[in-house]
């Protein structure tokens, strides 16, 4: 009989097992769960309870490697490649206005592009 693996949801940006994991990612993790891991199954709940009871003891424990199930970026409605989308918006702004957008926020760039298109009737 195989033992159920502990599954957790990352509650904030975390560095676990030499990986930077986004909030919302789900992982299978055999190490001692910290405060950024929310248990998703019975094995994880038991491990979390055991870790909470043990918090007073400080031991040199090698952290286990997590298995990433989802990457937490599923919340982005524009899909993956957010930086590529930003580059495309900056390029579009430069083509419309003949100058670079500088340090404008992406929302500002989007709004100015929409306003310019409306003005041009495109």
SULJOWO-V524177 format. One line per field, one symbol per residue. ss: DSSP state (h for helix, s for strand, l for the rest). phi: phi as a letter, one per 30 degrees, with the letter a starting at -180 (. if undefined). psi: psi as a letter, one per 40 degrees, with the letter a starting at -180 (. if undefined). A space follows every 50 residues. Layout:
ss = ???
phi = ???
psi = ???
This chain:
ss = llllllsssslllsssllsssllllsssllllllllsssllhhhhhhhhh hhhhllllllllllllssssllhhhllllllhhhhhhhhhhhhhhhhlll lllllhhhhhhhhhhhhhhhll
phi = .dddddcbcdcaebcbhibccdejdcbcbcdddcdcccdcbddddddddd ddddeddcbdcdddddcdcbciddddddidieddddddddddedddciad dicddddddeddddddddddic
psi = hiihihhihheihihhffhhhiheihihheahhaeehhheiddddddddd dddeddhhighhiihihhdieeeeeheeaifdddddddddddddddeeii ebfiiddddddddddddddef.
